[in-house]
């Protein structure tokens, strides 16, 4: 029987600081979908554990990422949210001006004759890569390729053509729990019979608290008469055309360590990005991806899929909050992990390796 992480690891500010530097600032972290920035000048800012990241579509329609800070005296360039820039990035403090590619081109009242060589002061760039329509950034100075971090998960589901799907809905939740508790909850189903009665009705495997079939099959087979996850197990949204016959009867899911989940069903792909805000609070973005023609069709908008998944997510986050409250008890030095929690144990071991003990 293995022990869990100590209770303090879920609420100690010192641990949270270590996670910030050794996990979130060294790993590729998903920032969202590339389709959120369709046109030159479109931008969005994302807060990554206190570091503001500016993401922009440049004049050549390439996605770029910068630290959201002016080279002059450190002012934030763009406020929170998203919008469209007027062809340049201009600091609201002293009007230093940058191209959408990050080059400094304007320094009002300061000339190059006064010792400022604009070519030496572009915006601080951040490495950015795109995978299947998702864009990732990495704040480390010399990151490994994104493909190496994704491993086999980066290619195993290519037949779903996730890059061709479109974002139909993005829902945001606030959870009063540490981000690791949410990851661990995703990695097990011992809670399913108690917490998700509606999901267990269409997934008998989950009624036994299992996520692996008896024959060792790593996907979760959909029972006869179930084609997706809704209250009825059915939906008007058609299955993806490129998937296999096995895929039409299977749910697949995986974690992009440390803070992203991907779920693949025959007619929808959903993703979840955890944004740790404090040791005790996590914002959760949950996106629903469908084929463009399914989104456009008036008779199959996917509302039944979205409604059901929203129910499941709210159930999960509610019990995560209760679990987080319990880790604060002086009685809770650590918990235990039975064999059925093997995926939780694997996550904690990877977490400890990358955190450094």
C-alpha positions in Angstrom: 0.0 0.0 0.0 1.5 3.3 -1.1 1.2 6.6 0.7 -0.1 9.8 -0.9 1.6 13.1 -0.9 1.7 14.8 2.5 -1.4 16.9 3.2 0.7 20.1 3.4 1.8 19.7 -0.2 -1.7 20.7 -1.3 -1.8 24.0 0.6 1.8 25.1 1.5 2.7 28.3 -0.3 6.4 27.2 -0.3 5.5 24.1 -2.2 3.4 26.2 -4.6 6.4 28.4 -5.3 8.5 25.3 -6.1 5.8 24.0 -8.5 5.7 27.3 -10.3 9.5 27.3 -11.0 10.1 23.6 -11.6 6.9 22.5 -13.3 5.0 25.3 -14.8 7.9 27.4 -15.9 9.9 24.5 -17.3 7.2 22.5 -19.1 5.2 23.2 -22.2 1.8 24.6 -21.0 -1.3 24.7 -23.2 -2.6 28.3 -23.6 -5.7 27.4 -25.6 -6.8 26.9 -29.2 -5.1 28.6 -32.2 -8.5 29.4 -33.6 -9.0 31.9 -30.8 -6.7 34.2 -32.7 -7.8 33.9 -36.3 -6.6 37.3 -37.8 -3.4 39.4 -37.8 -3.4 41.6 -34.7 -5.7 39.4 -32.7 -4.3 38.9 -29.2 -5.0 37.3 -25.8 -3.2 37.5 -22.5 -3.0 34.5 -20.2 -1.8 34.5 -16.6 0.5 31.6 -15.9 1.0 31.5 -12.1 1.7 35.2 -11.9 3.5 35.6 -15.2 1.5 37.4 -17.9 1.9 36.0 -21.4 0.9 38.0 -24.5 -0.1 35.8 -27.4 -0.6 37.5 -30.8 -1.2 36.6 -34.5 1.5 38.5 -36.5 1.2 40.0 -40.0 2.2 36.8 -41.6 -0.5 35.0 -39.6 2.1 33.3 -37.4 1.3 32.8 -33.7 3.8 34.5 -31.4 4.2 34.6 -27.6 5.9 37.4 -25.6 6.3 38.3 -22.0 3.7 41.0 -21.5 6.2 43.6 -20.5 7.7 46.7 -22.2 11.5 46.9 -22.6 11.5 50.5 -21.5 10.5 50.4 -17.8 8.5 47.2 -17.4 4.9 48.4 -18.0 2.3 45.8 -18.9 1.6 46.2 -22.6 -1.9 44.7 -22.8 -4.5 44.2 -20.1 -6.3 40.9 -19.3 -8.6 39.4 -21.9 -8.5 39.5 -25.7 -8.9 41.9 -28.5 -7.4 43.2 -31.8 -4.3 45.4 -32.0 -4.1 48.2 -34.5 -1.2 46.7 -36.4 1.3 47.4 -33.6 1.8 46.8 -29.9 2.1 50.1 -28.1 2.9 50.5 -24.5 0.2 52.6 -22.7 2.8 54.2 -20.4 5.4 55.9 -22.7 4.1 54.8 -26.1 7.1 52.6 -27.0 5.8 50.8 -30.0 6.6 47.2 -31.3 5.6 45.4 -34.5 3.4 42.3 -34.2 6.6 40.4 -34.6 8.0 42.0 -31.5 10.5 44.5 -33.0 10.9 47.9 -31.4 10.1 50.6 -34.0 9.0 53.6 -32.0 10.5 55.4 -28.9 8.8 58.8 -28.7 11.1 61.6 -27.4 14.1 59.1 -27.3 16.2 58.9 -30.5 18.8 56.4 -31.5 21.3 59.3 -31.3 20.8 59.3 -27.6 22.1 55.7 -27.3 19.0 53.6 -27.8 19.5 51.1 -30.6 16.0 49.9 -31.2 17.3 46.7 -32.8 18.7 45.7 -29.4 15.3 45.9 -27.6 12.7 43.7 -29.1 10.0 42.2 -26.8 11.1 39.2 -24.8 10.0 36.3 -26.8 8.6 33.0 -25.5 8.9 29.7 -27.4 5.6 28.6 -28.8 4.5 25.4 -30.6 1.2 24.2 -32.0 -0.1 20.7 -31.7 -3.5 19.7 -33.2 -4.8 23.2 -33.0 -3.6 23.8 -29.4 -0.8 26.3 -28.8 1.7 25.7 -26.0 4.4 28.0 -24.5 7.5 27.1 -22.5 9.1 29.7 -20.2 12.4 27.8 -19.8 15.4 29.2 -21.7 16.1 26.1 -23.9 13.1 23.8 -23.9 12.9 20.3 -25.4 10.6 19.9 -28.4 6.9 19.7 -27.5 6.7 16.4 -29.3 9.0 14.8 -26.8 6.9 16.0 -23.9 3.7 14.7 -25.5 5.3 11.3 -26.2 3.1 8.7 -27.9 -0.1 10.6 -26.9 0.9 13.2 -29.4 0.4 10.9 -32.3 -1.7 8.0 -31.1 -5.0 9.8 -31.8 -4.2 11.5 -35.1 -7.2 9.8 -36.7 -9.5 12.1 -34.7 -8.1 15.1 -36.7 -8.3 17.3 -33.6 -6.6 20.1 -35.5 -9.6 20.3 -37.9 -12.2 20.5 -35.1 -13.6 23.8 -33.9 -14.3 25.1 -30.5 -18.1 25.1 -30.0 -18.2 26.1 -26.3 -15.6 27.2 -23.7 -16.8 27.0 -20.1 -14.9 28.3 -17.1 -15.2 27.1 -13.5 -13.7 28.3 -10.3 -12.6 25.5 -7.8 -11.5 26.1 -4.2 -9.0 23.2 -4.4 -5.4 22.6 -5.2 -4.7 21.8 -8.8 -3.2 18.4 -8.0 -6.4 17.2 -6.3 -8.2 17.8 -9.6 -5.6 15.9 -11.6 -5.8 13.0 -9.2 -9.6 12.9 -9.3 -9.3 12.7 -13.1 -7.0 9.7 -12.8 -9.3 7.4 -10.9 -12.9 6.2 -10.9 -13.3 4.9 -7.3 -15.4 7.9 -6.7 -17.7 7.4 -9.7 -20.4 5.2 -8.1 -20.8 7.8 -5.3 -20.3 11.0 -7.3 -21.4 10.3 -10.8 -24.6 8.2 -10.8 -25.7 9.6 -14.2 -22.4 8.7 -15.8 -22.5 5.2 -14.2 -25.9 4.6 -15.8 -24.4 4.6 -19.2 -20.9 3.3 -18.3 -21.3 0.1 -16.2 -17.6 -0.3 -15.9 -17.6 2.9 -13.7 -20.2 1.3 -11.4 -17.3 -0.9 -10.2 -15.0 2.0 -9.8 -12.8 0.8 -12.7 -11.2 2.6 -15.6 -9.5 -0.4 -17.2 -11.4 -3.2 -18.7 -11.1 -6.7 -17.2 -9.1 -7.8 -20.3 -6.6 -5.0 -19.8 -8.0 -2.8 -22.6 -6.9 0.7 -21.7 -9.8 2.5 -23.4 -13.3 2.5 -21.9 -15.7 0.6 -24.1 -19.1 2.1 -24.6 -21.9 -0.5 -23.9 -24.4 -1.6 -26.5 -26.8 1.3 -27.3 -24.4 4.0 -26.1 -22.6 6.2 -28.7 -21.5 9.1 -26.6 -21.8 10.6 -23.1 -25.2 12.2 -22.7 -28.1 11.4 -20.3 -29.5 9.0 -22.9 -26.2 7.7 -24.3 -27.2 9.0 -27.7 -26.8 12.3 -29.6 -27.6 13.7 -33.0 -24.0 14.8 -33.5 -22.5 12.3 -35.9 -19.4 10.3 -35.3 -16.1 11.5 -36.7 -15.7 10.1 -40.2 -12.0 9.1 -39.9 -12.1 7.1 -36.7 -12.0 3.3 -36.6 -14.9 1.0 -35.8 -13.4 0.3 -32.4 -13.2 4.1 -31.7 -17.0 4.3 -32.4 -17.5 2.3 -29.3 -14.7 3.6 -27.1 -13.8 6.5 -24.8 -10.2 7.5 -24.7 -8.5 10.0 -22.3 -5.1 11.1 -21.3 -3.3 13.7 -19.3 -0.8 16.2 -20.7 1.3 16.6 -17.6 1.0 18.7 -15.5 -2.4 20.4 -16.1 -4.3 19.4 -19.2 -6.8 16.6 -19.9 -7.9 15.4 -23.3 -11.1 13.3 -23.7 -11.9 11.6 -27.0 -15.4 10.2 -27.7 -16.8 9.2 -31.1 -18.4 12.6 -31.9 -16.7 15.1 -29.6 -13.2 15.9 -28.2 -13.1 17.9 -24.9 -10.2 19.4 -23.2 -9.6 20.7 -19.7 -6.9 23.2 -18.7 -6.1 23.8 -15.0 -4.9 27.3 -14.2 -3.5 27.3 -10.6 -4.1 30.7 -9.0 -3.1 30.0 -5.4 -2.4 26.7 -3.5 -6.2 26.8 -2.6 -7.8 27.9 -5.8 -7.8 26.7 -9.4 -9.5 28.1 -12.5 -10.6 25.4 -14.9 -11.2 26.0 -18.7 -13.3 23.3 -20.3 -13.6 23.3 -24.1 -15.8 21.3 -26.5 -14.5 20.5 -30.0 -16.8 19.4 -32.8 -16.6 19.0 -36.6 -17.3 22.4 -38.2 -20.3 21.0 -40.1 -21.8 19.6 -36.8 -21.6 23.1 -35.3 -23.3 24.6 -38.3 -26.1 22.1 -38.4 -29.2 23.4 -36.6 -30.4 19.9 -35.6 -27.2 18.7 -33.8 -25.7 21.6 -31.8 -24.2 19.2 -29.2 -26.1 20.9 -26.4 -27.0 17.5 -24.9 -23.3 16.6 -24.8 -22.3 19.9 -23.2 -25.1 19.8 -20.6 -24.1 16.3 -19.5 -20.4 17.0 -19.3 -21.1 20.2 -17.3 -23.0 18.1 -14.8 -20.0 15.7 -14.4 -17.5 18.5 -14.1 -19.5 20.2 -11.4 -19.8 17.0 -9.5 -16.0 16.4 -9.8 -15.1 19.9 -8.6 -17.5 19.8 -5.7 -15.8 16.7 -4.2 -12.4 18.1 -5.0 -13.2 21.1 -2.8 -14.2 18.7 0.0 -11.0 16.7 -0.4 -8.9 19.9 -0.3 -10.6 21.0 2.9 -9.7 17.7 4.4 -6.0 17.9 3.6 -5.8 20.9 5.9 -6.6 18.9 9.0 -3.8 18.3 11.4 -4.9 14.7 11.5 -4.1 14.2 7.8 -0.4 13.6 7.5 -1.0 11.6 4.3 -3.5 9.2 2.7 -3.1 5.7 1.2 -3.2 4.5 -2.4 -4.7 1.0 -3.0 -3.8 -0.8 -6.2 -6.9 0.7 -7.9 -5.3 4.1 -7.5 -2.3 3.1 -9.7 -2.7 6.1 -12.0 -2.8 8.5 -9.1 0.4 6.9 -7.8 2.0 7.3 -11.2 1.1 11.0 -11.3 2.5 11.6 -7.9 5.7 9.9 -8.7 6.2 12.0 -11.9 5.3 15.1 -9.9 7.9 14.3 -7.3 10.6 13.6 -9.9 10.0 16.9 -11.6 9.5 18.9 -8.5 12.7 17.5 -7.1 11.9 15.3 -4.1 
